[in-house]
Amino acid sequence: MDAWLPLARILTKLPAALDAQLRRDAGMSHFEYFVIAMLSEAPGRVLRMSDLAERTSSSLSRLSHVVTRLEQRGWARREACPDDGRYTNALLTDAGWNKIVASAPGHVETVRHLVIGVLTADELKSLRDIGESILDRVNSELAGGTRE
């Protein structure tokens, strides 16, 4: 309980704090930011929707709703995958690129203030390792893995 309760609180409060900063300063949710950030880092600023869903740990349904909102704002668009028409690509528009460039400094500062800046280098390494271990287990469970 000593380890779980602080983590449970972080899982609730940190996303809310990140979301509040981005809504206030950039007019978007944290998840919308995450989606355009992943597109901004992709080659040609393009990803298949299924790959984008994986990178954002989202369902295709949730991602589709968010990309619709991003399209309405002119920050993204969808088009058929030229390599395989069965797939749909999400593309970051120039306006979306400009939005992420303008929004990133405030978001990075908030992450540094709330997370990075309160941990030592050793704690950051431990946090990374712990996060990877938990994500590996969760991903295995979601993929139908067996319990050890």
C-alpha positions, 0 to 999 in steps of 0.5 A, spaced: 500 500 500 505 504 501 508 504 494 501 503 490 497 509 493 502 514 491 502 511 484 494 511 484 494 518 486 499 520 480 495 516 475 489 521 477 493 527 478 498 528 473 494 527 467 489 532 470 495 537 471 498 536 464 491 536 461 489 543 465 496 546 463 495 544 455 488 546 455 489 553 458 496 555 454 494 551 448 487 550 447 488 542 447 487 536 451 493 532 453 491 526 449 490 531 443 497 534 444 500 527 445 497 525 438 500 531 434 507 530 438 507 523 435 505 525 428 511 530 429 516 525 430 514 521 425 518 521 418 514 525 413 509 527 419 505 521 417 503 515 421 498 509 419 492 510 424 493 503 427 501 505 428 499 512 431 494 508 436 499 503 438 504 509 439 499 513 444 496 507 447 489 508 445 484 504 441 482 506 434 475 508 436 478 513 441 484 515 436 479 516 430 474 521 435 481 525 436 483 525 429 476 528 427 477 534 432 484 535 430 482 535 422 476 540 424 482 545 427 486 544 421 492 540 425 491 533 421 488 530 416 487 523 414 488 519 407 488 512 404 495 509 405 498 509 398 502 503 400 496 499 402 489 502 401 486 498 406 489 502 411 488 510 413 494 514 414 494 520 419 498 526 417 500 532 421 499 539 417 503 545 417 498 548 422 499 542 426 506 543 426 506 550 428 501 548 433 506 543 436 512 547 436 508 553 439 505 548 445 511 544 446 515 549 450 510 550 456 508 543 456 516 541 457 516 546 462 510 543 466 513 536 465 520 538 468 517 542 474 512 536 476 516 530 474 523 531 472 525 537 477 523 533 483 527 527 482 535 525 482 538 522 476 538 515 479 531 516 481 529 518 474 533 512 471 529 508 476 522 511 474 524 509 467 526 502 469 520 501 473 515 504 468 518 500 462 517 494 467 510 495 468 508 497 461 511 490 459 506 487 464 500 491 462 502 490 454 502 482 455 496 482 459 492 486 454 495 482 448 492 476 452 499 473 455 498 469 461 500 470 468 506 468 471 
